[in-house]
Amino acid sequence: MASKQMKIVLHTILLIGVVVSIFPFYWLAVMSTNSTSEILAFPPNFLFGDQFMTNVQNVFANINFFQATANTLFVAVLTTVGTLFFCSLAGFAFAKFDFPGKNFLFISLLATMMIPAQLSFVPQFLVMAFIGWVNSFQALIVPGLAGAFGIFWIRQYCQESVPDELLDAGRLDGCSHFRLYWHVALPILRPAMAFLGIFTFIGVWNDYLWPLVVLNDSTKFTLQVMLAQLNGIYNTDYGMVMAGTLLATLPLIVLFAVFSRQFISGIAEGALKS
């Protein structure tokens, strides 16, 4: 009986958590279908309106939405692919090889996770200016290819999941270090790679501050920077802004729906192994 009551309480808490999590998306969808006056009305209107197509047309009329989407997709895909390759390679090396200064390098890598990303913007911008990459896609892609979190995540997963005996067997068969990584370790690391890939893609897609700092050509603006252009100096059409935000969010919702199983599996297996 006590167990049944505990389940009811647990399910009630979970249901409340789900409602609280979903409500911002519902509210975003509602606002995207109403005009600014309806959004600002009191008491607030929680029902869908009929202004969605008008708001969407205003978005397309004010910004080059498709160009910004293509720019963001280009940057996000290349950054994700590069991150998966370099982080898995470094994580595999830290987990399965001994070399001078290994512990010092790994601790130094972890220390970089304690530094807020905003503090690195000035030196990072100076480096980009020195090599002539300001206002280029390289400045958005290259700095994030070997992030500390990605290397740490893969290293932890690899340490627990890839047996040393399997690597020794590969060495007896004449495998080089790279072939051990590519043919032996990489297939085992798929759940961790799936999580890291989705996590990285979402992070790059939603990144606003660094693209705003390093880009000054509107034809290269990413989606988040372009959406910020919808905010007027004196007046803001909130219905239009919300419609643009909803359109920018839809690809992430589709991505999560398609890969949610791998995403949750990667987190669960990583947690269990840790």
Secondary structure, DSSP 8 states (H G I E B T S, - for coil): -HHHHHHHHHHHHHHHHHHHHHHHHHHHHHHHTS-HHHHS-SS---S--S-HHHHHHHHHHHS-HHHHHHHHHHHHHHHHHHHHHHHHHHHHHHHH---TTHHHHHHHHHHHTTS-GGGGHHHHHHHHHHTT-TTSTHHHHGGGTT-HHHHHHHHHHHHHHS-HHHHHHHHHTT--HHHIIIIIIHHHTHHHHHHHHHHHHHHHHH--HHHHHH---GGG--HHHHHHTTS-SS---HHHHHHHHHHHHHHHHHHHHHHHHHHHHHHHHHHHH-
